[in-house]
Amino acid sequence: MKPATISVIFLLVLVSACRPEVGPPISLISGPAILDVKGVPAEVDPTLGTLVAYEALAVDVNGRVPGPTADITDALLWVMCDQPKPPTQNNAVSSNCLDPFLLPGVPGSSATTYSAPAALDSCSLFGPSVPQPTNGQPSIRPRDPDVTGGYYQPLRVELLVPEVLRRVGMSTGDSLISFLLQRIQCGLANAKLPDVLQYNRDYTLNNNPVLASLTVQGLGAAPVDVPATPVAGAPITVGTGQTISLVANWPAGSVERYPALDVVTQQLVYHWESMRVSWYATGGSFTHDITGRGENENETTFAENTWKSNTPGLVHMWLVLHDARGGSDFAAFDFDVGP
């Protein structure tokens, strides 16, 4: 790999409901990209040594990659970061974790999968359980939880890109890098004993949400429910320039309730997970790049969007569903745009 300044695309992104005013929308896939990394289970107690199975959704204009018939054939490279971020750094992860030269990745069991447990001491490295300083080193500041009370160990995934497909703004000279922040259960820190006991009784480790189906409806046509699968099924036929309604559906059980400590009142409060759908396609245009439901809409198990086709040909579409606690699911759909 060629040395370069590393710019990283994080998988946990800030919600932006509409497309940017300048430049192509983030939903348009015009080259290689890593859209999601899903870990099963979505949250682990690191002291148990649970093995997490990871799968990456890496794509380009011709569909999912890597693959034996695709332009990108090299397996993804993975590494579980084991270095906490110093307080002086503004990145979400340590700069050493960003650099594939300092911390080389390794291939997984297949081109897009990898398995590893969270580090046994990850709550000390990335959570509130700070170890005692040794050899005269300064103590590490305890990590603050996110708004859901969660702590995370970074997992880096790297996609090597052939020279013909490289573009300006890639993470390194010849690769794309993304991170999954693996949620780790480190308990409730700095809380009153009754709240800790109640939290330990009521908290359930996060499960990944499930994309159940995509409802597709053209103007004047009846809606059609298409099952959500990681590999696209038979293409859905649409006309050139046609605008269709899309509805991403998930089961009610995907929206989980959980307790967290309110940082202002210092009281234990209960939340429902908010849900977010990121929409991607190799052609056409969405009304919104991201749609979703807030925690007060927990009984609504769908998110709507519209998509307008443009030139004839096969269009690949991907949906990525995220919950508020770092879980995800993804699905693929193909559209055959006719003349």
C-alpha positions, 0 to 999 in steps of 0.5 A: 500500500502507498503511504497517504494521509488517512481519511476514514469513513465511519460506519456510525454516521451522523444522521442527515435526512436530505441530500447535500446541496453541492456534489453527488448525494451520499446515496449514489454509488459511483465506485468502490465503497464499504457501506456497513459492517455487521457484527453478530452478536451486536453487543457482548460482555467482553469478560465472556470471550464471546466470538463475534462474527463480522460481515462487511457490505462492500460494493461497487457499480457492478454489485457486491465485492470482492468476488471472483467475477468482480473487478475487486477480488482481494479479500478484505483485511481486518484488525481489532484495535487494542489501543485507546485514543489519547485525550489529545486526539480528536478522532473517534479512534487512536491514530495508530488504529487508523494506520494500516502500516502501523497496524496491518490487517489480516484476511478473514475466513472468507472474502467479506467475513471475519471472527474475533472476540472483543478484548478481555480488557476492553472495558479498561481500554475503551470503557470506564474501568481504567487500569492503574498506571504502571512504570511512571505512565500517566493514568488514562481518563475513563471513557464516557458512554454515548447517549445510550450508555454504550462503550465501543471497541473499534474494528477496522476493515480495509478494502484494497482497490485496483488502480483502475478504480482508485479515486481522489479522497480514498483512505490510503493510496490504494485502499478504503478503510472503515470502522465498526464500533463494536458495542461492549457491555461495561455496566453502569458507572458512577451511579447510585447503588439502587440504579446499578442494581436496577440496571443490572436487572433490566439491561439486555444486550443489544440484538441487531435489527432485522430488515424484513422487506422492501415494499415497492409501488409504482404510480397506479400499481399495487404495492409489492413486498420484496423479501430483504436478503443479503443477495438481490433476488430477481430484478424489479422492472421499472420504466425510465424516469419512473418515480416509485415509492419505497418502504423499508420494513422491520419487525416490532421486535427489532426496536428494543427498550433499554435503561440508561443513566441520564447525564443531566438528572443522574437518574436511570431512564428507559428508552426505545431504540431509534431506527435509521435506514441508509439508502444506496443505489448505483443509479437514479436518485432518492428523495432522502439519503437517510430516513428513520424513526425516533424513539418516540415512534417505536410502534412504527416499524417502517421508513418511507422514501421515493426513488426515481430511475434515470437511464436504462439498465440494471441498478443495484440498490442496498439498504442498511438499517441501524439501531441506536445502540450500534446494531445493523442489518443490510439487504440488496435489491436489483432494479431493471430499468427499461426504456 
